[in-house]
């Protein structure tokens, strides 16, 4: 009656966290810093655009998005990554999606071969990782190959250590930069290497760049920048972007996929059968957001200020470092579950154990076991309060 592959999925992090903390009465008023849900005030242009286009609620939205939205996305990519004129075609290379979670999942259905003879195709992914990568692999009957992304290799998979057999069997490689949860940013050289591997071994590189506009000092290089430097060739490459983090609008459920025209065309065909489309007023709001960079810059300044607070509170304790990108802290606490329970009991702050965001390897090692993830999604005052409470709990 059910898809047996569902039983192969690891427990999802947040129900697992609820079980871990069940029965513990927090010692102070509860504060949630476990989930990456931005609490900044969304830009007013969202409401303005949706009100202006409210008459469009009665229309079925086009699956490929409006021309205006695709133009806004194309123009943002050109500005953000200094792409040459004509490299991105709004109709061939850009596909708006109802949030990148479903897109990251469904790209696996698009590109992982089914029922082919021989060993299962493989999906390579960083470890720790965003959980949808795992679901995409398992439910498409692929073999997951988690690649440790710990402090010893800069919190990114060591590309030189990947088994050539895994690369040969790889159908899809997920990579997040800036990384969730560690904030690591892939360098130009790193991206050049992984793009070269994608083409040499003929797998699809799915670059999750949803935190691209949240960074400390240096704007992260994007995969399409590397493609541009190589003459504009986007073969085997897709990038995924969202307004959830850039524009503090996770409830908008609006993002896009861009890259290899052949894959975008096939992906569009799949989504015609199974995907929700973005409502027309939401597309109008999304168009306004992608056309505006000022609100994203102001948003970035707030996150920098919160990193400043974190640096003041933690200093050089608990392995604190300024994350180059994103808005998570990845603290070394020794025992992630014990620390999470202690923090909740003594401070009332909810964080998430790093092992819940990672897979345990064949040797019993979990690269997230020593760490907790803290989401800096609240206002400055609340952030300071939460981090101070966490520090006191860890010190006691």
N, C-alpha and C positions, 0 to 999 in steps of 0.2 A: 504493500500500500504506500510506503514511503520510500524516498530516495535514500538508499543505505549509506551513501556518501555523507549524509548529514551527521551520521554517528562518528565520522572520522574527524570532524571539526573539533579543535580544542575549545575548552570553555571560554566564552567571551569575557573580556576583562572586567566589565562593570558589574554584571551579576556575580562574578567571582569575588569582586571586592565587597559587595554587599554581604556575601556569606562570611567573608573574613571578619567583617566588623559587626556582624550580627550579635546582639546581646550586650555590646559595650556601650555604656552611657557616656557620651562625651562630656568632658569636664568643663567646657566652655561653649558658648553659642556656636552652633555648627557653621562651618564655612567650607564650601566645595572648591577645591583646587586640584581636582583629579581629572577633570575633563576639559578638553581644549575648545571651550565654547566662549568666544569673545563677548565680554559684557560691556564694551565701549558703546557709547551712543551711536547708532547707525547714522549715516549722512542723511540730512533732510531731503536730499534729492530723490531718495527712494520713494518716500511718501508722495512727494510732488509729482513724480513721473507716473506713479500708479493711479493717483487721482486724475491726472490729466488724461490718462488712457483707460479710465474705468469703463468706458463704453465697449471695450474690447473683451470684457469678461465672457461675453456670449459667443465668442468665436473659438473654434478649435485652433490651437496654435500650430504652425508648420513645424514638422519634426526637425528640419534643418535650421530652424531659427529664422528671424526676419533678416532681410538684407542689411538693415540698419545695425542690428546687433553684430552680424558677422563683420561688417565694416569697422565697427568700434573695436572689436577684438583684434582684427588684422592691424589696425592703426596702433593699438596699444602694444602689440608684439613688435611692430616696427620701431616704436619709440623706445620701449623698454630694453630691447636687445640690439638696437641700431642695425636692423636688418636692411639689406639693399632693396631698393624699389623693385617690385615685381616678384620677389622671392615667394611671398605668401599671397596666394589667391584666395579671396574670401569664400569662393564657392567650392574650390577643390581641396583646400587644406585646412579649413576651419569647420568645426561642428560644435555648436552649443549643446550643453547637456544639463540635465536637472540635478546638478551637484556632481562632484567627481567621484563620490563613493560608488554610485551605480555604474559610472563609466569605467572606473578601474576594475570593477568586478566583470563587467560585460566585455571588456576588451579581451579577456581570457577566452570567453566563448567564441570570439571572432577569430582569434589567431592560434589557438591550441588545436592541433589536428585531432580528430576523433576517429576511433576504431581503426587506426593504422596498425599494420603488423609490427611485431617487435616490441621492444621495451616502451614503457610509457614516456611521452614527452615530459620534459622537466621545466619547472618554473623556478628561477633563481630569485632570491629576495634577501635583503639585509636582515640581520637578526641582532637587535630588536627591529620591529616593523609595525606598519599600520595594518590592523587586523584584516582588512578587506583583501589584502594580497593573498593571505592564507586561504580565505574562503574561495577566492577565484581559482586558485590552484586545485584545491581538494574537490570542489564541486564540478570541475571540468576534467576530473580523473587524471590529473597530472601529478608527477612526483615533485614534492617540494624539496628544494635544496637551500636550506638556510645558511647564510654566510655571515659569520661572526663579525660584528661591527662594534668592537670595544675600544677602550682608550689606547690599547697597544697599537692599533692601526688607524688612529684618528677618527674613530666612530664611523668609518665607512668600510665596506667589504674590501679586502685585499685582492685586487684583480689578478695579481701575479700568482696567487695561491689557489686559484680555482682550477679544479681538475679539468683537463682538456676534454675528457669524456662527458663531463657535465655540460660544458660549453657546446659540444657537438650535438647533444640531445636537447639543448635548451630551445624552447619555443618562445618563452617570454621571460624578460628580466625586469623586475621592478626595482627602481631606485628613487629615493626621495632626497631632494636637495633644495633648501635646507632640510636636514633630516629630522624626522619625528621618531624618537623623542630627544635626540642629543644635540640638535642644532648645528651639526657639522655641515659644511658647504663643500661640494665637490669642486676641485680646481679645474682650470682649463685643461691641464695635462690629463687629469683623471677622466674628464669627459671625452677628450680625444681618444683615450685608450678604450673606454667602454663602447664608444660608437664604432671604433675600428673592430672590436670584438663582435659587435652585433652584425656587422656586415660580413666579416670573415666566416662566422659560424651560422649566419642566416637566422638570427632570432630577432624578435621585436623588443626594442628597449622602450619601456613605459616609464618616462621621467615624470614623477610626481613632484611638481614645482609649486605646490599650493601655498608655500610660505615665502615665495620669491620676493615679495615686496616688504617682508618683515626681516630686517637685518640690522646688525649693530653698526658696522663701519663701512663695509664694502658690499656693493650690490652683487648678489650671487650671479655667476655666469650661468646662462641657460644653454640647454642642448641645442636650441636653434641657432644660437650665436656660433657654436662650433660648426654647425651645418653651413652657415653663411660663409665662414672662413674657408670652408672646403668647396666653395663654388655654388652653394645653395642646394646641394644634394641632401634630401631628407629621407632617403630610403631607410626603412627599418626603424625609424624614429618617430615617437609620439610624445608630446608634452601635454600635461594635464594641469589646468589652472582653475581657481575657484575664487568667488567673491566672499566666501565665508570668513577668511582670515584677513585678506587685503582690505575689505570694506566693512568688517565687523557685522556681517549679515549672514550668519549661518542658516537662519530661517528662510532666506530667499531661495535656497536650493538652486543655485545658478553657477555654472562653470562652463568650461569648454575643453575640447581636445583639438590639437593641431599637429600637423606633420605630414607624414607620408600619404600622398593622395590616394594610393591604391588601398591602403588600410582604412583611411577615412571613408572611402566609398563603400567598402564592405561593412564597416561598422555602422554606417548610416542605414544600410539595408537591414541589418540585424535589429537596430533600434526601432525600425518601423513596425516590427512585430511585437516588441516586448517592453518598450521604455515609455515612461512618462515624459511628456514634453513640457517645456517651460510656458506657463500662461503668458498671454500677450502683454498684460500690464507689467508682469515681472520682467519680460524681455525689454520693455521700455525702460524700466528702472535699471536693468543690467547695462543697457546701452549707455545710459547717463553715467554710470559708475566707471565703466571701462574708458569712457571719454575724459574722465577727470582724474588727474594725478595728485591734486593738492590734498584731497582727503586722505589718500593713502600715505602721503608724506607726514601729515599730522598724526595719523595713527601710528606710524613707525616711531615718531618722536616719543609718544606715550610709552611704547614698549621699551625704548632705550632708557627712559626714566625709571621704569620698573626694574630693569636689569641693574641700574645704578643702586637702587634700594637693596636688591638681593646681594650685590657685592658688599655693600655697607653692613648688612646683617650677617652674612656668612664669612666674608673675608676669604681666608685660605683654608677654611674648615670644610669637612665633608666632601672633599674633592671639588669644591665649587670652581667653576670657570665661567667666563662670560661666553654664552653661546653665540657663535657668529651669526646665526640666523634663527628664526622661529621665536616662540615665546615660552618654551619649556625650560625648567631647570632639571638637571639629571644629576642628583646628588648621590655620593657613595656613602651608604649607611651601614654596610656590613651585612645585615640580614634584612632584606626588604620587607618581608611580611611582619616581622617583629617590630620594625621601626614604624610601619604604617599603623599597626594596632596601637602602639605607644603614642604616636602623634595624635591619633583620633581620641584616645582615652584622656590624654592630659591636656590637649590644646583645642580639641573640637574641629581640627582641620582635616579634611579628607584629601589624601594623596593616593597615588596608585603604585603598587609594587612593580618594579621593573621586570620581574620574571613573568608578570601577567601580560607583558607586551613582547615576550620573547618565546622561542621554542627551546626545549631541552634537547641537546644533541644525543647521539648514540652512546657517548661516554658519560652521560648524566650531567653535563655542564650546561648551565643556562647563563648567557652573557648579561642578563638583566638582574641576576639574583642579588647583587650587592647594591642595587640602585633603587631610588624612588623617583618618579616623575612628578613635578609640580607645575601646574599650568598658571601662568601669570596673566590671567584674563580679566581681573577685576580692576577697579579704579586704584589710583596710587595709594590712597589712605587705607583701603581694604587690603591691598597687597602688602603694605608695610606691616599691618596688624597680623595678617596670616603668616608671613615669613618670620616675624618675631616670635610668634607662638610656636612655630615649628622648631626654630632654633633652640628655644628654651626646653622644649620636650626632648630634643636630641641630646642636649647637654646634660640633662638630669639623670 
